[in-house]
Amino acid sequence: MPSDPEPSIAEAYRECAEITRRSGSSFASAFWMLPRPRRNALHAIYAFCRLSDDIADDPDIAGNRTALLARWRGELDDAFRGKAQHAVGIALTDAIETYRLPERVFLDLLDGVEFDLAEGPIETFDDLRLYCYRVASTVGLLVVRILGFENPRSLEFAETLGIAVQLTNVLRDVGEDAASGRIYLPKDELERFGVSAESILAGQRTDALQVLLSFYAKRAASFYDRAEQLLPDADRRALRPATAMGRIYRALLDELIERQFPCFEQPVRLSRPRRIAIAAKVWMGLE
């Protein structure tokens, strides 16, 4: 019986766009005004990241997750060699060739997924920063290559903004992560602030935890501020979509601070209209 034909590039990009749409992510809100070729490439990046992340986190995925990650690494290898069969891999091949995306960045991202699967402890902030680089800065480094830039400092901007965004995710998801048996706040800082891992895993919102989360909010804000300082004037217009993404997450951080980190309740989300409004202001140069 003949195997199903591989999807065309257009079909592959449509599949990536659908994965992005279903996610309800802020990613789509920041990039919807881009010309279609760049938007297609970003959908391919997002779909690859989404499926990678699902290997570690999606409770509906059955089977050996380590083996699934190995197969996904193989699909990435095929994408770089023009042999991909999965729709996301086929779209990724086109994006890779068009925008000269580096394989090392994708491999670093998958190392972040592998860390999640191993569920190893995060001992220090250096460990957390490396994790943030792998799961978020890598995405930013790919995005700015698709958007286009002139000044190499834009890569440092992307890396720094990625750290800020992932620290915001860590703050938002303390409760969700604890429910899965994970703690991303570094062990040495838990001890320094008098917060026990057991209390977090038990969902206890202590005064000491609130102080630690406030400390991390200030740390995340400092990375947003640093990213803004790093963004070269020559690239501000081209990188407006990346800036929009940063502003959306900065607004999320502000919301977490205002609501005093309700981390053991329903995770805080910004509404889609609010995300689009923030992005539109950046696109129009109003912020």
C-alpha positions as CSV (number, residue, x, y, z in Angstrom):
1,M,0.0,0.0,0.0
2,P,1.6,3.3,-1.0
3,S,2.4,5.8,1.8
4,D,0.6,9.1,2.0
5,P,2.3,11.8,-0.1
6,E,4.4,14.4,1.7
7,P,2.6,17.7,2.1
8,S,3.6,20.6,-0.2
9,I,5.4,23.6,1.3
10,A,2.2,25.6,1.2
11,E,0.3,22.8,3.0
12,A,3.1,22.5,5.5
13,Y,3.0,26.2,6.3
14,R,-0.8,26.0,6.7
15,E,-0.4,23.2,9.2
16,C,2.1,25.4,11.1
17,A,-0.2,28.3,11.1
18,E,-3.0,26.1,12.5
19,I,-0.8,24.9,15.3
20,T,0.0,28.5,16.1
21,R,-3.6,29.6,16.0
22,R,-4.8,26.7,18.2
23,S,-2.2,27.6,20.9
24,G,-3.7,31.0,21.7
25,S,-0.1,32.2,22.3
26,S,1.1,35.8,22.5
27,F,3.4,34.8,19.6
28,A,0.6,35.2,17.0
29,S,-0.6,38.5,18.5
30,A,2.9,40.1,18.0
31,F,3.5,38.9,14.4
32,W,0.1,39.0,12.7
33,M,0.9,42.2,10.7
34,L,4.0,40.9,9.1
35,P,4.1,40.1,5.3
36,R,3.1,36.5,4.6
37,P,6.5,35.0,3.8
38,R,8.0,36.2,7.2
39,R,4.8,35.2,9.0
40,N,4.9,31.8,7.5
41,A,8.5,31.3,8.6
42,L,7.6,32.4,12.1
43,H,4.7,30.0,12.2
44,A,7.2,27.2,11.3
45,I,9.4,28.2,14.2
46,Y,6.5,28.4,16.6
47,A,5.1,25.0,15.5
48,F,8.5,23.4,15.9
49,C,8.9,24.9,19.4
50,R,5.3,24.0,20.3
51,L,5.7,20.4,19.4
52,S,9.1,20.2,21.1
53,D,7.6,21.7,24.3
54,D,4.7,19.2,24.1
55,I,7.1,16.3,24.3
56,A,8.1,17.4,27.8
57,D,4.8,18.9,29.0
58,D,1.7,17.6,27.3
59,P,-0.1,15.1,29.5
60,D,-1.9,13.6,26.5
61,I,1.3,12.4,25.0
62,A,1.8,8.7,25.8
63,G,4.9,6.6,25.4
64,N,8.6,7.1,25.9
65,R,9.2,10.9,25.8
66,T,12.9,10.5,25.6
67,A,12.5,8.3,22.5
68,L,10.0,10.9,21.1
69,L,12.6,13.6,21.6
70,A,15.2,11.6,19.8
71,R,12.9,11.1,16.9
72,W,12.2,14.9,16.9
73,R,15.9,15.6,16.9
74,G,16.0,13.3,13.8
75,E,13.3,15.3,12.1
76,L,15.3,18.5,12.8
77,D,18.4,16.9,11.3
78,D,16.3,15.9,8.2
79,A,14.9,19.5,8.0
80,F,18.5,20.8,7.7
81,R,19.3,18.2,5.0
82,G,16.2,18.6,3.0
83,K,14.8,15.2,3.9
84,A,12.0,16.1,6.3
85,Q,8.7,14.3,6.1
86,H,6.7,15.9,8.9
87,A,4.7,19.0,7.8
88,V,6.5,21.1,10.4
89,G,9.9,19.8,9.2
90,I,9.1,20.6,5.6
91,A,8.0,24.1,6.4
92,L,11.1,24.5,8.6
93,T,13.4,23.4,5.8
94,D,12.1,26.3,3.6
95,A,12.4,28.8,6.5
96,I,16.0,27.6,7.2
97,E,17.1,28.0,3.6
98,T,15.4,31.3,3.1
99,Y,16.6,33.0,6.3
100,R,19.8,31.0,6.9
101,L,18.8,29.8,10.4
102,P,21.6,28.2,12.4
103,E,21.2,24.6,13.4
104,R,23.0,25.2,16.7
105,V,20.2,27.4,18.0
106,F,17.6,24.7,17.4
107,L,19.8,22.1,19.1
108,D,20.2,24.4,22.1
109,L,16.4,24.6,22.2
110,L,16.0,20.9,22.2
111,D,18.6,20.7,25.0
112,G,16.1,22.7,27.1
113,V,13.4,20.2,26.4
114,E,15.8,17.4,27.4
115,F,16.4,19.2,30.7
116,D,12.7,19.3,31.3
117,L,12.5,15.6,30.7
118,A,15.3,14.9,33.0
119,E,13.7,17.0,35.7
120,G,17.0,17.9,37.2
121,P,17.2,20.5,40.0
122,I,18.1,24.1,39.2
123,E,20.8,24.9,41.8
124,T,21.7,28.5,41.0
125,F,20.6,31.5,38.9
126,D,23.3,30.6,36.4
127,D,21.5,27.3,35.9
128,L,18.2,29.1,35.5
129,R,19.6,31.6,33.1
130,L,21.0,28.8,30.9
131,Y,17.6,27.1,30.9
132,C,15.9,30.4,30.0
133,Y,18.4,30.8,27.2
134,R,17.7,27.4,25.8
135,V,13.9,27.6,25.9
136,A,13.3,31.3,25.2
137,S,16.4,33.2,24.0
138,T,16.9,30.6,21.2
139,V,13.4,31.5,19.9
140,G,14.3,35.2,19.9
141,L,17.6,34.5,18.1
142,L,15.6,32.8,15.3
143,V,12.9,35.4,15.2
144,V,15.3,38.4,14.7
145,R,17.0,36.5,11.8
146,I,13.6,36.2,10.2
147,L,12.7,39.8,10.8
148,G,16.1,41.0,9.6
149,F,18.7,43.1,11.3
150,E,21.8,45.2,10.6
151,N,23.6,45.5,13.9
152,P,24.9,42.3,15.6
153,R,23.9,43.8,18.9
154,S,20.3,42.8,18.0
155,L,21.3,39.3,18.7
156,E,22.2,40.3,22.3
157,F,18.9,42.1,22.5
158,A,17.1,38.9,21.5
159,E,19.0,36.8,24.0
160,T,18.3,39.3,26.8
161,L,14.7,39.7,26.0
162,G,14.3,35.9,26.0
163,I,15.7,35.7,29.5
164,A,13.2,38.3,30.6
165,V,10.2,36.5,29.0
166,Q,11.1,33.2,30.5
167,L,11.6,34.6,33.9
168,T,8.1,36.0,33.6
169,N,6.8,32.6,32.6
170,V,8.6,31.1,35.7
171,L,6.8,33.6,37.9
172,R,3.4,33.0,36.3
173,D,3.7,29.2,36.4
174,V,5.0,28.5,39.9
175,G,1.8,26.7,40.8
176,E,1.4,24.8,37.5
177,D,5.0,23.7,37.6
178,A,4.6,22.6,41.3
179,A,1.6,20.5,40.3
180,S,3.8,18.7,37.9
181,G,6.5,18.3,40.5
182,R,8.8,20.9,39.1
183,I,10.4,24.0,40.7
184,Y,12.4,26.4,38.5
185,L,13.3,28.8,41.2
186,P,17.0,28.1,42.1
187,K,17.7,26.0,45.1
188,D,20.2,28.3,46.6
189,E,17.9,31.3,46.4
190,L,15.0,29.3,47.9
191,E,17.3,28.6,50.9
192,R,18.5,32.3,51.1
193,F,14.9,33.5,51.2
194,G,13.7,30.8,53.6
195,V,11.4,29.1,51.2
196,S,11.2,25.3,51.3
197,A,10.7,23.2,48.2
198,E,8.1,21.2,50.1
199,S,5.9,24.3,50.7
200,I,5.9,25.2,47.0
201,L,5.0,21.6,46.0
202,A,2.2,21.7,48.6
203,G,0.9,24.9,47.1
204,Q,1.5,27.0,50.2
205,R,1.6,30.8,49.5
206,T,3.9,31.9,52.3
207,D,5.2,35.4,53.1
208,A,8.8,34.2,52.3
209,L,7.7,33.0,48.9
210,Q,6.0,36.4,48.1
211,V,9.3,38.1,48.9
212,L,11.2,35.8,46.7
213,L,8.8,36.3,43.8
214,S,9.0,40.1,44.2
215,F,12.8,39.7,44.0
216,Y,12.4,37.7,40.8
217,A,10.0,40.2,39.3
218,K,12.6,43.0,39.8
219,R,15.2,40.7,38.2
220,A,12.9,40.1,35.2
221,A,12.2,43.8,34.9
222,S,16.0,44.5,34.8
223,F,16.3,42.1,31.8
224,Y,13.5,43.9,30.0
225,D,15.2,47.2,30.7
226,R,18.5,45.9,29.5
227,A,17.0,44.5,26.3
228,E,15.5,47.9,25.5
229,Q,18.9,49.5,26.0
230,L,20.5,47.0,23.7
231,L,18.1,47.4,20.8
232,P,20.0,49.3,18.1
233,D,18.3,52.3,16.6
234,A,19.0,51.0,13.1
235,D,17.0,47.9,13.8
236,R,14.1,49.3,15.8
237,R,11.7,49.4,12.9
238,A,12.5,45.9,11.6
239,L,12.3,44.4,15.0
240,R,9.1,46.0,16.1
241,P,7.3,42.6,16.2
242,A,10.0,41.3,18.6
243,T,9.6,44.5,20.7
244,A,5.8,43.9,20.7
245,M,6.3,40.4,22.1
246,G,8.5,41.9,24.8
247,R,5.9,44.6,25.7
248,I,3.2,41.9,25.9
249,Y,5.2,39.9,28.4
250,R,6.3,43.0,30.3
251,A,2.6,43.8,30.7
252,L,2.0,40.3,32.0
253,L,4.8,40.8,34.5
254,D,3.2,44.1,35.6
255,E,-0.1,42.2,36.0
256,L,1.6,39.6,38.2
257,I,3.1,42.3,40.4
258,E,-0.2,44.1,40.7
259,R,-2.0,40.9,41.7
260,Q,0.7,39.9,44.1
261,F,1.7,36.7,42.2
262,P,-1.4,34.5,42.5
263,C,0.7,31.6,41.5
264,F,-1.4,28.8,43.0
265,E,-4.6,30.0,41.4
266,Q,-5.5,30.0,37.7
267,P,-2.4,31.3,35.8
268,V,-2.6,35.0,34.9
269,R,-3.2,35.5,31.1
270,L,-3.6,38.7,29.1
271,S,-6.7,38.7,27.0
272,R,-6.3,38.4,23.2
273,P,-7.7,42.0,22.6
274,R,-5.3,43.4,25.1
275,R,-2.3,41.6,23.5
276,I,-3.3,42.8,20.1
277,A,-3.7,46.4,21.4
278,I,-0.2,46.3,22.9
279,A,1.3,44.9,19.7
280,A,-0.6,47.5,17.5
281,K,0.8,50.4,19.5
282,V,4.3,49.1,19.0
283,W,3.7,48.5,15.3
284,M,2.4,52.0,14.9
285,G,5.4,53.5,16.8
286,L,3.2,54.8,19.6
287,E,5.3,53.0,22.3
